[in-house]
Every structure is written in structure tokens, then in C-alpha cells.
Amino acid sequence: MIRNRVLSIISDDCAQGSQLIERFNTETNILPSGTLFTRTIGGKKRYYHYQPADGEGKGATETYLGNTKEDEDLIELLARSKFVEISLDMLNDNMEILQAVLNGYAAYSAEEVIRRMPKAYEGIDCTKPSDMIEENNPHAWSNAPYEKSELWPDALKHKSQNGVLVRSKSEAIIASQLENYNIPYRYEQGLDTPDQLFYPDFTVLNPEDNQIIYWEHFGLMDDEDYGKSVASKLHAYQNAGILQWNNLITTYETNRRPLDAHMVRRIIKAFLLPETP
């Protein structure tokens, strides 16, 4: 699952961050204290070593760093010290965030939700969606009336192998492959989200578990404005709890990489067909 891969990446980042923090903390023990600052005198940048007051009676000092080898080495070490200081700030902030994600993340599952429900709901089957049809007749669902997009009906010029009118050759490929695998779907069924009303290209009833999955095909990814609208749409779906490769399948194409039936079949086998032993 993609979520497991993301958690694995976060865990790897935490491990790498811990190693860097340990190394930088060790390095701070041998790096010189104080900071660099510069003054421009006669058009030339001159470096100074600033040492703050130490709290034990010794005041702050400023020491000019000339052109000796020792001074040049000290300049590099003070620069390294500032690099390590900022790195540690960033790494410690990141580690706090990443650890919070790892500690607070709970992988979603119906079983976990049921476990958290009050005792009054014990023994009641609550996993079946309210709009789910009878398992023994899934194709009645695809043939039942539904709210369908009425936008640009003249653009419905392409047919799937079963004669369903769609707007593009790529959508015809997707529809035909769904039909090949006997997977029920609805074309451009209305979907209300908190942001707006959408008409996903395909609303698919997964024959394995009778769950609704949406399939959007984005076919103009060469166009910059179109790409921005895609990002906005995916964000709206996310706000509605519709997540890519969870209950949303997305396909993309450009002029150089058009969608083909082979790619669609691979997606259907991976996400919509029962796993074979």
C-alpha cells in the first residue's frame, strides 16, 4: 500500500536525521565558539571573530582575522560551526514533526473503526455502505438511473465496446476495459463534495468488495493551466475523503505518452480484481 511506503520513507528519514544529529552534536564539541561578521573597509571585505560575553566577567570581544593560514582556517571553522548550528535546528524541528506523524498515525481499517465504536453498536453490521446494492446483482446498479452530467452533450462522440458514449478515445479505452472485465461502472455520475459538485469520469463498483471507487482520467497534462486545475480537483477530492489509490484511481496522458489499453488493464488487475494465489 502507498501509505505503508510513505511511513517507510518517514521512518528512513527519522533514522537518517538521528544519525546526522548525533554526528553534528559530536562536531560542535570540537568547533570553535563565537561567530563571524564582516566589515567593508576600503572596498574590501574584512572578517572578524565575535565572542559574546561569557557571563563570568569576561566581556564580548571582536578579533580581526587577517590573511594568515591560522586565520583562514578559523574562518572556515566558524563557517562550519554556523552550518552545523542551523542544520541542527532544522533537523531537530523535522524530527519532532516526523516523530509526531509516526506516533500519531493509525492505518485506517474497518476492523479498527469497529473496535473503537461504543458497546451499544456491538454485533451490528455497519460495514455495508448505505447506497451499496445487493452483492448478487451488481450490474443492476450500473443500469439504474442516476444524476448524470448534462454538460456539452455534443462532445459525447466516442463509444465503448458496449456502446456507452464518452468524451474521448482514452475514456472509451477505460470504459471498454471495465466492460471486458465485467466491472460495473457509471459514466459522469454527479458527486457532491464540500467544495463543489463533480462529475467523475467513472464511478466504479469494485466487484471484489462492492466498494465505490472513482476513476478520473486527465488527458491534457501538457497544458500548464490544465495541470493546475487537476491539482485543485485532487485537493477537493482529498477534502472529501477521496484519496488517490485508496478510493480514487487517476490516469494521465500527454502528447508523447498517450493512454493505452495495456496500461488500463494493469491498473484494473492491480486495484479492481481479486488477487490470484
C-alpha positions as CSV (number, residue, x, y, z in Angstrom):
1,M,0.0,0.0,0.0
2,I,1.1,3.6,-0.7
3,R,0.5,4.6,2.9
4,N,2.9,1.9,4.1
5,R,5.6,3.2,1.6
6,V,5.1,6.7,2.9
7,L,5.5,5.5,6.5
8,S,8.6,3.6,5.5
9,I,10.1,6.8,3.9
10,I,9.3,8.8,7.1
11,S,11.0,6.1,9.2
12,D,14.0,6.2,7.0
13,D,14.1,10.0,7.2
14,C,14.0,9.7,11.0
15,A,16.9,7.2,11.1
16,Q,19.0,9.4,8.8
17,G,18.1,12.5,10.8
18,S,19.1,10.8,14.1
19,Q,22.5,9.9,12.6
20,L,23.1,13.4,11.4
21,I,22.1,15.0,14.7
22,E,24.5,12.6,16.5
23,R,27.3,13.5,14.1
24,F,26.7,17.2,14.3
25,N,26.4,17.2,18.1
26,T,29.8,15.5,18.3
27,E,31.3,18.1,15.9
28,T,30.0,21.0,18.0
29,N,32.3,19.8,20.8
30,I,35.4,20.5,18.7
31,L,34.3,23.5,16.7
32,P,35.3,27.0,17.9
33,S,32.8,29.1,19.7
34,G,31.7,32.5,18.5
35,T,30.5,33.8,15.1
36,L,31.8,35.6,12.1
37,F,30.9,39.1,11.0
38,T,32.3,41.3,8.3
39,R,33.1,45.0,7.7
40,T,33.9,46.5,4.3
41,I,36.9,48.8,4.6
42,G,38.4,50.5,1.6
43,G,36.1,48.4,-0.7
44,K,37.5,45.1,0.8
45,K,35.6,42.7,3.0
46,R,37.3,42.0,6.3
47,Y,36.4,39.2,8.6
48,Y,36.1,39.4,12.4
49,H,35.6,36.8,15.1
50,Y,33.0,37.8,17.6
51,Q,33.0,36.2,21.0
52,P,30.0,37.0,23.2
53,A,30.3,37.8,26.9
54,D,30.8,34.5,28.9
55,G,28.8,35.5,32.0
56,E,31.8,35.2,34.2
57,G,33.0,38.8,33.9
58,K,34.6,38.5,30.5
59,G,33.1,40.9,28.0
60,A,32.4,40.4,24.4
61,T,35.4,40.6,22.0
62,E,35.9,41.3,18.4
63,T,39.1,40.0,16.8
64,Y,40.2,40.9,13.3
65,L,41.1,37.8,11.2
66,G,43.9,38.7,8.7
67,N,45.5,36.7,5.9
68,T,47.5,34.2,8.0
69,K,46.9,30.5,7.4
70,E,45.6,30.2,11.0
71,D,43.1,33.0,10.5
72,E,41.9,31.4,7.2
73,D,41.4,28.1,8.9
74,L,39.5,29.8,11.7
75,I,37.2,31.5,9.2
76,E,36.4,28.1,7.6
77,L,35.8,26.5,11.1
78,L,33.5,29.3,12.2
79,A,31.6,29.0,8.9
80,R,31.3,25.2,9.6
81,S,30.1,25.9,13.1
82,K,27.3,28.1,11.8
83,F,26.4,25.5,9.2
84,V,26.2,22.8,11.9
85,E,24.1,25.1,14.2
86,I,21.5,25.8,11.5
87,S,21.5,22.1,10.4
88,L,20.8,21.0,14.0
89,D,17.9,23.5,14.3
90,M,16.3,22.2,11.1
91,L,16.9,18.5,11.9
92,N,15.5,18.8,15.4
93,D,12.4,20.6,14.1
94,N,11.9,18.0,11.4
95,M,12.4,15.1,13.8
96,E,9.8,16.5,16.1
97,I,7.3,16.6,13.2
98,L,8.2,13.2,11.8
99,Q,8.0,11.5,15.2
100,A,4.6,13.0,15.8
101,V,3.4,11.6,12.4
102,L,4.8,8.1,13.2
103,N,3.4,8.1,16.8
104,G,0.0,9.5,15.8
105,Y,-0.7,7.7,12.6
106,A,-3.2,5.0,12.7
107,A,-3.7,3.0,9.5
108,Y,-7.3,3.0,8.5
109,S,-9.2,-0.2,8.5
110,A,-12.8,-1.1,9.1
111,E,-11.8,-3.5,11.9
112,E,-10.1,-0.7,13.8
113,V,-13.1,1.5,13.4
114,I,-15.4,-1.2,14.8
115,R,-13.0,-1.8,17.7
116,R,-13.4,1.9,18.7
117,M,-17.1,2.0,18.4
118,P,-19.3,2.2,21.6
119,K,-20.6,-1.1,23.0
120,A,-24.1,-0.3,22.0
121,Y,-23.1,-0.9,18.4
122,E,-21.6,-4.3,19.1
123,G,-22.8,-7.1,16.7
124,I,-24.4,-4.8,14.2
125,D,-23.1,-5.0,10.6
126,C,-22.0,-1.4,9.8
127,T,-19.5,-2.1,7.1
128,K,-22.0,-2.1,4.2
129,P,-22.4,1.3,2.6
130,S,-25.9,2.8,2.7
131,D,-26.0,3.0,-1.0
132,M,-24.5,-0.4,-1.7
133,I,-26.5,-2.8,-3.8
134,E,-27.1,-6.4,-3.3
135,E,-23.9,-8.4,-3.9
136,N,-25.7,-10.9,-6.1
137,N,-26.8,-8.4,-8.7
138,P,-24.1,-5.7,-9.0
139,H,-24.9,-4.8,-12.6
140,A,-28.4,-3.6,-11.6
141,W,-26.5,-0.7,-10.0
142,S,-24.8,0.3,-13.3
143,N,-28.1,0.2,-15.2
144,A,-30.1,2.1,-12.5
145,P,-31.0,5.8,-13.1
146,Y,-28.5,8.3,-11.7
147,E,-27.7,12.0,-11.9
148,K,-25.5,12.4,-14.9
149,S,-23.6,15.4,-16.3
150,E,-25.6,17.3,-18.9
151,L,-22.6,19.5,-19.9
152,W,-21.6,19.6,-23.5
153,P,-23.6,16.6,-24.8
154,D,-22.3,17.2,-28.3
155,A,-18.8,16.1,-27.0
156,L,-20.0,12.6,-26.4
157,K,-18.7,11.3,-29.7
158,H,-16.7,8.1,-28.7
159,K,-18.2,4.7,-27.9
160,S,-17.1,1.9,-25.6
161,Q,-17.3,-1.6,-27.0
162,N,-20.8,-1.9,-25.3
163,G,-21.9,1.4,-26.9
164,V,-21.6,3.8,-23.9
165,L,-20.9,7.3,-25.2
166,V,-17.9,9.1,-23.7
167,R,-15.9,12.2,-24.5
168,S,-12.5,10.9,-25.6
169,K,-10.8,7.9,-27.1
170,S,-8.9,7.4,-23.8
171,E,-12.2,7.3,-21.8
172,A,-13.5,4.8,-24.4
173,I,-10.5,2.6,-23.7
174,I,-11.1,2.7,-20.0
175,A,-14.8,2.0,-20.4
176,S,-14.2,-0.9,-22.8
177,Q,-11.6,-2.5,-20.4
178,L,-14.0,-2.2,-17.5
179,E,-16.6,-3.9,-19.7
180,N,-14.1,-6.6,-20.7
181,Y,-13.6,-7.5,-17.1
182,N,-17.3,-7.3,-16.3
183,I,-16.8,-4.4,-13.8
184,P,-19.9,-2.3,-13.3
185,Y,-19.5,1.5,-13.7
186,R,-21.4,4.7,-14.2
187,Y,-20.1,7.4,-16.5
188,E,-20.0,11.0,-15.2
189,Q,-22.3,10.4,-12.2
190,G,-22.8,13.5,-10.0
191,L,-20.7,13.6,-6.8
192,D,-21.3,16.3,-4.1
193,T,-18.2,17.3,-2.2
194,P,-17.7,20.1,0.4
195,D,-16.2,22.2,-2.3
196,Q,-18.4,21.7,-5.3
197,L,-20.4,19.2,-7.4
198,F,-18.1,17.0,-9.5
199,Y,-18.8,14.5,-12.3
200,P,-16.0,11.9,-12.0
201,D,-15.3,10.3,-15.3
202,F,-16.1,6.8,-13.9
203,T,-17.8,5.8,-10.7
204,V,-16.9,2.1,-10.3
205,L,-18.4,-0.6,-8.2
206,N,-15.5,-2.8,-7.1
207,P,-16.7,-6.4,-7.7
208,E,-14.4,-7.7,-5.0
209,D,-15.9,-5.9,-2.1
210,N,-18.8,-3.7,-3.5
211,Q,-17.0,-0.5,-2.6
212,I,-17.3,2.6,-4.7
213,I,-14.1,3.8,-6.4
214,Y,-13.8,6.9,-8.6
215,W,-11.7,7.0,-11.7
216,E,-10.5,10.2,-13.2
217,H,-8.6,10.4,-16.4
218,F,-6.6,13.6,-17.0
219,G,-5.7,13.8,-20.7
220,L,-4.2,17.2,-21.3
221,M,-1.2,17.2,-19.0
222,D,0.9,19.1,-21.5
223,D,-1.2,22.2,-20.7
224,E,0.0,24.1,-17.7
225,D,-3.4,25.6,-16.8
226,Y,-5.0,22.2,-17.1
227,G,-2.3,20.8,-14.7
228,K,-3.2,23.5,-12.2
229,S,-6.9,22.6,-12.4
230,V,-6.0,18.9,-11.9
231,A,-4.2,19.7,-8.7
232,S,-7.1,21.8,-7.4
233,K,-9.5,19.0,-8.2
234,L,-7.4,16.4,-6.4
235,H,-7.2,18.7,-3.4
236,A,-11.0,19.0,-3.3
237,Y,-11.3,15.2,-3.5
238,Q,-8.9,14.9,-0.6
239,N,-11.0,17.2,1.5
240,A,-14.0,14.9,0.7
241,G,-12.0,11.8,1.9
242,I,-11.4,10.6,-1.6
243,L,-7.8,9.7,-1.9
244,Q,-5.6,8.5,-4.8
245,W,-5.1,4.7,-4.9
246,N,-7.4,4.3,-1.9
247,N,-10.8,5.1,-3.4
248,L,-9.7,7.2,-6.4
249,I,-7.8,5.9,-9.4
250,T,-6.1,8.5,-11.6
251,T,-4.6,8.1,-15.1
252,Y,-2.7,10.7,-17.0
253,E,-1.5,11.3,-20.5
254,T,0.5,13.7,-22.6
255,N,1.0,14.0,-26.3
256,R,4.1,11.9,-26.1
257,R,2.7,9.3,-23.7
258,P,-1.0,8.6,-24.6
259,L,-3.1,6.2,-22.6
260,D,-3.2,2.6,-23.9
261,A,-5.3,-0.4,-23.2
262,H,-2.3,-2.3,-21.7
263,M,-1.8,0.3,-19.0
264,V,-5.6,0.3,-18.2
265,R,-5.6,-3.5,-17.9
266,R,-2.7,-3.4,-15.5
267,I,-4.5,-0.9,-13.3
268,I,-7.7,-2.9,-13.3
269,K,-5.9,-6.1,-12.4
270,A,-4.0,-4.3,-9.6
271,F,-6.9,-2.5,-8.0
272,L,-10.2,-4.0,-9.1
273,L,-9.8,-7.7,-9.5
274,P,-9.3,-10.3,-6.7
275,E,-5.8,-11.3,-6.0
276,T,-4.8,-14.6,-7.5
277,P,-3.0,-17.1,-5.3
